[in-house]
Amino acid sequence: MKLHATRPSGLNVITGYGEGYVTVNGQRRDSHLIVMSDRVLAWEVASFDALTADDFAFLKTLNAEIVLLGTGSKQRFPHPSLTAPLAQAGIGVEVMDVQAACRTYNILAAEERRVAAALLLE
């Protein structure tokens, strides 16, 4: 699906998604990634089932007020012990499928919120 949005200059916008990929500012991405308004990072995780405390510790360092965890084509919840350090630091965590995470990211980024979309692509 292609998404169309008006974006302020320099803001990263998710412009499309499909099975196993997302496009950011028109550039296709086929591996796990983190999208923020000012940067796009490769997220070096193996899979949802292999997520570790270190993966979430990295998310904590991004200075986001909310993390959208896109868990592939289906919504799957990580163990609460993995997300607890983010909550204790005052960082909100929302878990959803990748498509919903993409749409939500665009809305929050357009509102100039400090949002990070951590997307696990299948």
N, C-alpha and C positions, 0 to 999 in steps of 0.2 A: 504494500500500500504506500502511496506517495502522500506526504503531508506537505501542505503549503502554509507558510507563515511569513508574516512580515517580521523582519528581525532588525534590531539596532545593529549598527556597524560593529563588527568584532565579536558578536555574540554567537556562540556555537548553537546551532539548531539541528535537531534530528529531522531530516527532510524525507525520510522513508524507512520502511522496514519490510521484511519478509522472512521466510523460513531460513534461519541461519545467518541473517545479516541485518545490519542497519546502515543507513546513510546519514552522515553528518556533514552538513553544508554541501550536499551533493556528492560526497566521497564515500564510496562503499567500504564498509568494515565487516570482515568475516570472522573476527576473533573477539574474545571477551574484552570489554573495554569499560572505561569510566569516562563519562561525558560531563564536563562542567562548562559554565558559560565562557571561561577564558582558556580552557585547555581540554585536550582529549588525550587520555592515557591508555596504554595497553594494560590490561589487568591480567597479570600472570597467575591465573588459577587454572587448575585442571578441569574442574566441573563443579556443579552444585554439591554433589556428594563428597567432594574432596575439600570443601571450604574449611578453613582453620581459623583459630583465634588470631593468627598473624595477618590473615587476609582482612579481617575486620579492624585490626589495629592500624593497618595501612589506611583504611577508609577514615579512621579517626583523625589522621594527620592532614586531611584535605581542607580543613577549615570550612566545612559545609555545615549548614544548620539542619539540613535534612538529607538523608541518603535514600534514594529509591533503588531498591534491590530488584532487578528484573531477573526472574528465575527461569527463563526459557519460555517455551510455549505454554507452560502450565505454572500456576502459582504454587510454590512450595515454600514452606517456612523453615528457616534454619533453626537449629537448637537455640533456645533462649540464652544459653551461656555464651554463645558467639556474639549476639547483639547487645548483651547487657552492658559491656563497657561503653558502647556508643550512647546508650540511654543514660548511663551514669554521668557522661560528659555533657548531657543536655542536647545531644544530637538525635533528632527524630529518625526513625527507620520505618519505611513503608515497604512492604513486600508485595509484589504483583508480578504478573507475567510481563515479558519484555514489551509487548505492544502497549499495554497500559502504562508501563514505566516511561516509554518514549513520549506518549501523549502528555502525561503528567509533567515530565521534565520540561517540555516546551512551554507549558502554561506557567510553571513556577519560574523558569528562567526569564520569561517575558515580564514577569512581575518583579524582576531583579532580586529574586531570592537566592541565597547561597545554597544551591542544590547540586547534588552529585548523583548522576544516574549510573549505577554499577550494573552493567548488563552482561548476563551470561547467555551466550549464543549457542544454540545447539546445532 
